[in-house]
């Protein structure tokens, strides 16, 4: 089933084999056995790509559920071992990568036997991981709406408008929001938490923006603003831990955009002692942390 899911995700036998550290003939043989047992084709090749049949799609869905139950069993067994062993996986939206390592550092020092895994993606990608229940916890500034999720706010998140220091607005106090939006706007991609927050902020004011450039990286946005390609809005954590040299934070009406960071988990997922200890570490007040 793990082989089947790897092939489904990569749509390639060779790529799945690399991911699983197996040979391609081994992957082909295992899938052939699975197909024989089921008695119906799981996929076919079209234009040199694997396309899964309806039967294959259903097998993939159930394979995910079965392997998830194995994960739950492992987590339940870990509950009997204490906090010093096991593994904890976190799914992080892109901006959270700037500060989460600083917060989990003390935990890693106190729990050297716990394996930590950080999966990083934009908001849409991490929501997909939430829906598939792939990690113990997720960190969002704008978590998805789902009755099956537990949301724990643990840190403030402010978004600030920035420009190049040589930009005319950098020399201006009390910039109006309308004036700021007249500038070429550098935006994260649709699906990112920062863009989601900006769009919500503007929609409440009956306003919107048309990006001059869409950039799928906070670091690249910083450098684009530094190069005077346009203005943007970034998280305070991007500024504090990614660096603010070459950027000027503007005084724009309505800013900063205020939100919070949330630690999110699926309530049906068993919580191992190690995972609970990490959650306690993250949600504990961080004195002096910005």
ABEGO torsion letter per residue (X at the ends): XAAAAAAAAAGBAAAAAAAAGBBAAAAAAAAAAAAAAAGBBABBBBGGBBBBBAAAAAAAAAAAAAAAAAAAAAAAAAAAAEAABEBBBBBBBAAAAAAAAAAAAAAAAABAABBBBBBBBBAAAAAAAAAAGABABBBBABBBBBAABBBBBABBBBBBBBBBAABAAAABBGBBAAAAAABBBBBBBBGBAAAAAAAAAAAAAGBBBBBABBBABAAAAAAAAAAGAEBBBBBAAAAAAAEABGBBBBBBBGOBBBBBBBBBBBAABBBBAAAAAAAAAAABBBBGBX
